[in-house]
Amino acid sequence: METYDENDIRYQQAKRQVERLRGFYGHLFSYIAVNAVIVLYNYSQLEPGESYFQFKNFFTATFWGIGLVAHAIVTFLPNISFVKNWEEKKIRKLMEKRRAEKF
């Protein structure tokens, strides 16, 4: 079994990706739980014969869903070239800065 040094850049990248995944799944769980409660509440407040399909009943799910999709893109597509290039440049810059501070 291969061991990993916590200073290894690949280890740090993997750790960061796991943190992103954990954050996204927490966000997704919150979205589902809160919107399920909202659906149940809205359903219980309907007048007899009133349709559930009104914009006010989907307001939170719609706009929070947009945020959730953005979070998913950041989480699952981190290898988009411009993001990856920016990360690599930033990592190099921070490592050079640390080296300069040591001397």
N, C-alpha and C positions, 0 to 999 in steps of 0.2 A: 504494500500500500504506500502510495506516494504521500509525503508530508509536505505541507505548504508553510512557507514563511509568511507571517502577517505583513511583511514589508513588500512582498512580491506583488507586482502590479496586477498580474492576472488574478491573484487572490482578492485584491482590493476591488477589482472590477466585478468579480463574481459576487462578492459580498454586497456591493452596491446594488447589483441587479436583484439579489434576493430581498434586500430592503425595499426596493421599488415594488416587487411582486407582493410582498407582505402589505405594503401601504395600499396598493390597488385592491387586493382582495378584501381588506378592511373597509375600504371605500365602497366596494360593490356590495358587501354584506349590509352596510349601513343604508345604502340606497334601497336595497330590496326590503329591509325591515321597516324603514320609515315609510316608504311608499305603500307597503302592505297595510300598515296602520291607517294611513291617509285614505286608502281605498275603502277599508272597512268603515271608517268614520263617515266618509262621504256617502257611502251606500246606505248607512243607517239614517242619514239625514234627508234622504230623498222623499219628496211628497209622493203620494200614491199616483201612479201613472207617469211620473216624471222620468225622463231618460237620464241615465248616468253619463252618457256621452256628451258632456259639455266641456268647454275649454277650462273652466275653473277647476274641474276635477283632475285635469292633466297638467296644470301649470307647474307644480313642483317637479313632477316626474320628467316633464319636457326639459326644463332649464337645468335641473340637476343632471339629467341624462346627457346633456351637451357637455357638461363638465366631466362627467364620468368617461365619455368617449375620448375627450382630450387627455385625461389621465391614462386611459388604455393605450393611446398612441404613444405617449411618452414612455410608458412601461414596456410595451411589447415591440416597439420599433426603435430601440436606441441605436441601432446600427445604421441609421440613415447617415449617409456619407458626411453631410455638413455637420451633424451633431457629433459624430465620431471624430472628425478632424478637429473640431473645436475642443473636445475633451482631451484629445492627445496633446494639442498645443498648450492647453491650460495645465495639464499634468507636468509637461516638460518645464514650463515656466515656474510652477511652484517648486519643483524639485531643484531647479537652478537657484531659486531664491533661498531655499533651505541650505544648499551647499554654500552659498555666499555668506549666509549668516553664521555658519559654523566656523568659517575662517576669518 
